[in-house]
Amino acid sequence: MKFAYKFNNLLGAVFRRGNLLFTPDGYSVISPVGNRITIFDLKNNKSNTLCIESQYNYTAIDLSPNGCLLVVVNEIGEAQMISMISQTTIHRYKFRGEVKHVRFSPDGHFFAACVDTAVLVFVAPGESSGSYGSFVVHRAFEVGFDETVFVDWAPNSRVIAIGSRDNTVRLQNVTWLKTFRPFVLGGHREAIVGCFFEEKTLDVNTISKEGLLMLWECGMELEDVDKTREEIAGETEESIGKKKRIAGSDSDEDSEPDAFTTEKDLEGEDAGNRKELTLERLKDAASSKEGEERDEQGKLVVQAKRHPFYYKRLARHYLADLPRAENRNAVVTAATYHQKLRILVVAFSTGSFYLYELPDVNLIHSLSISEASIGSVSFNDTGDWLALGVSSLGQLLVWEWQSEQYIMKQQEHSQGMNCLSYAPDGHQLVTGGQDGKVKLWNVTSGFCVVTFSEHTAAVMAVEFSRNKKFLVSASLDGTVRAYDVVRYRNFRTFASPEPVQFASVAVDCSGELVAAGGQDMFEIYLWSMKLGRLLEVLSGHEGPVVSLAFSPVASSSAMVSGSWDQTLRIWNCLETSGAHETVQVGSDVVCVAFKPDGEEVAVSTLNGNITVFHVKTSAQLASIEGRKDMEGSISQTDVISAKKNLLGRAFTSICYSADGECVLAGGKSKYVCIYNVKEAILLKKFQITHNRSLDGMDVSTK
C-alpha cells in the first residue's frame, strides 16, 4: 500500500525514568524512553527503538543473563515479557501496584519483582528452568513495613537480599536450604537505595539514602548453606581434631625431658597439700566433657548453641560528606556494584557520582555530569563503561572511567520541542526547542550529531537550505542564525534594526535569501545570505506572522506568508518586493505549505480547515474540514468536555507529499492525517502514541 507506514525509530528522547541496562556483551545500552524501549548500539553507533509500546511509562526493566528475555513493567504495574530475538511480546502480567525494581537471578532460572511491601519471585520460562508458563509465581514474600525498592541475588541464585523503605535489608531463601534462616540487617537511618552481594560469598554491602555504607560478613560459606548443622559441626570438629593431632605430633617431636623442680616433687616438704590439689584437678578434668566450660568454683557454664547463619557488621562509612560539602541537602539517588572489580558507584541528587574500591572504601574516581539528580546508574560486564541517566533533563551518558572520556553523550530538549525540518536528502533532521537549542540529528543512526546553543530564547522555526550546506533558525531573542552543517558553526547572524521576536523563517530555493516573520512587529524581514545584510522590510500584516514559505521552483521568487490577521499574502521578492496579493481565509492562519510544483499553496487555519489556493490566480481550489478527524480529549486541568475542547483544535503543521497529491497534517492531537487534496477526503489516520501517561491522551465521550 502507498500509506502502509509503520514505526521505525524514536529520535529526540533518550531516557525518561526507570533503570538502565547493559546487554551481556557490554556494547549496548537498553533505556526506557517513556512508553518505549530504545537500544543504543555503542559499537556500531546506532539506536533502535522496539516497536512494542505500552499504555504508560516504563519504570522497571531487566534483561536475562543470556540476553534473550526482557521484562519491562510500567507505572501502573502492567508487565510485558519481551523476546529480544523476535522483538515481540510473548507474555503479559498485571501486578497489584507499581513495581520499583526487577532483577533476574544469575543462573536465569528466576526473576524477582518489588511490589509495594512484597517481593514476588517468578520462574523464568526457558530450557534452563524447564518451565514455559507465563509469569509462574515461585515464592512470595510479604516482608517490609514499607515499600520494597531493591532486590539482589546471591551468587548461588538461592538467596535474595531485599532493600526496603523501612531502613532494613532482609535476606530470604528462594529455594529450601537446610541451614538458612531469614535475617534482618538494620542500622540505617533512611531508606535503602541498594544492597549488593559479594562474589562467591554471602557477604552483603548496603547503602542508604543518607549515604551510609555498611559492610556485612556472613558467618557461613556459600556452599555450607545447604548442609545441616550437624554436618557443619562435624566438619568443624574434624578440622579442630586434625589441628590438635598435628599440634600434638609436633609437640612430641620437639619435647624434651622436663627438668626436676621442687614444685614437681611430691615427696618433699608440703608434698601432701600439693598432691591433694593435683588429684582434684585430675578428677575435674576427667569428669568434664569436651566443649564444656567451668567457672572458678568448678560449676558448669551452660552456653546456648549459636545458629551458624548470622551476619556481623564489619564497618560503617559515610559517603555523603564530599557532596554535602557543596550542597548540604545532597542524598544518594542511585547505586550499583561490580562484583568482580569490587567497585561501588554512588550517585547523588547533586548530579555527581563517586567510585569507591571495596572493602577499604578508597575513592578512585568522581565526576559531576549535571546539576540535576541522577536517576539510574549501571556497569557493563567488564566494568569499563558506566551508564548514567538523568530523568529531569532527559540525559543519557556512557562514561569510561579509567580513560575519563565519554563513549556516548545524548540529551533531549529540556523544555520541549517547538519545530523541526528534514534535510532535502532525508538523512538529517534539525529540531528547535523551548530551551533555545538547535539540534542536528542523524536519521540513520538516531543520534544527535551536534547541538547549537547560541540562541538565548526559545527557537520557533528552523529550515534547511536546498543545497544541504546550511540551516537557519529563528528565535524569540531577536536573531536569525545560519549554521554550517559541514563545519558545525554559526557563520551568520541576522538581526533587525529594532528588537523583534521572530516566529517564522524561510530560505529561498537558491539559498540566497532568508526571510523571517515577526511575532510582535507584524513585519517580514528579508536578508541576503552572502552579504549578511538586511535587504527589505515587508509590511502589510496586522497580526503576528507565524508561517513563511518560498516557492520550491528555482525560476520563481514567490513567497507566501500567513498571519493571525486571517490573511494569506503572496509576495514577489525579486521583481516588485513591495507588491503583494492578499487572500482572506476567514480564520487565523497557523501554517502554510507550497506544493512541490510551486503552483498551489495549502493553508491551515485555526478553525481546523485546510484550504488550497492557486498562487497566481489566488483562486480557492479545495477545502478540507479536518477538525473532527483529530478527536476530542480532555486533560487534567480542563473544566470543559471533550466535545467543547475539540472546537479549539487545529492542524499546526502541514506539508505536501512528493507527488503533490496528498497533504500530511498534524497538530494538537495524537493523530496525524493524510488527505487527498483533489477529492478532499481522509485517506489514512495514524495514532502517534498510546501513552496515557501524557496529559490529554484520554478520550472522553461526555
Secondary structure, DSSP 4 states (H G I P E B T S, - for coil): -TT--------S----SS--EE-TTSSEEEEEETTEEEEEETTTTEEEE-S---SS-EEEEEE-TTS-EEEEEETTSEEEEEETTTTEEEEEEE-SS-EEEEEE-TTSSEEEEEETTEEEEEEPPBTTTTB--SSEEEEEEE--SS-EEEEEE-TTSSEEEEEETTS-EEEEESS--SS---EEE---SS-EEEEEEPTTS--EEEEETTSEEEEEEESS-GGGTTS-HHHHHHHHHHHHHHHHHHHHHHHHHH--PPPP-GGG-SSSTTHHHHHHHHHHHHHHHHHSPTT-EE-TT-PEEP-PPPPS--EEEEEEEE--HHHHHH-TT--EEEEEEETTTTEEEEEETTSEEEEEETTTTEEEEEEE--SSPP-EEEE-TTSSEEEEEETTTTEEEEEETTTTEEEEEEE--TT-EEEEEE-TTSSEEEEEETTS-EEEEETTT--EEEEE---SS-EEEEEE-TTSSEEEEEETTSEEEEEETTTTEEEEEEE-SS---EEEEEE-TTS-EEEEEESSS--EEEEETTT--EEEEE---SS-EEEEEE-SSTT--EEEEEETTSEEEEEETTTEEEEEEEEE-SS-EEEEEE-TTSSEEEEEETTSEEEEEETTT--EEEEEE-TGGG-----TT--S-HHHHHTT--EEEEEE-TTSSEEEEEESSSEEEEEETTTTEEEEEEE----TTSTT------
